[in-house]
């Protein structure tokens, strides 16, 4: 691990409301490397308790010369940029994390599209109801005008025995 690297962790975090634990993705920037197994994180305070052992992925910071070149990702279709000096295990973890994130995004997108369709249907129903409410006075005026033009018929009673 070097200064400037980013460590991605996804610990199971218990919600404050007491709900079930859920994964939360955290990106931690390395500020100082103290030893082989100790480091300091730049400007980040964990408000949740993180377990002692967490699976993580290290995204290495590239040099300015490397950043000038267009990055070529070894995996097609991923959104994560892969640093050049990454071990196969770290690359696999990064790939799996990116794949899980994309799958979660797809599920969230589908839910949002379903909600959008439901809201569009509600909007059409509300527009139709508003149209009916706006046309009601006009319909009442037409009915009254029609009634005024009608001649009342006389009822005839037959006196046949």
Beta strands, then each sheet from edge to edge (+ up, - down):
strand 1: 6-13
strand 2: 22-35
strand 3: 38-41
strand 4: 56-59
sheet 1: 3+ 2- 1+ 4-
end
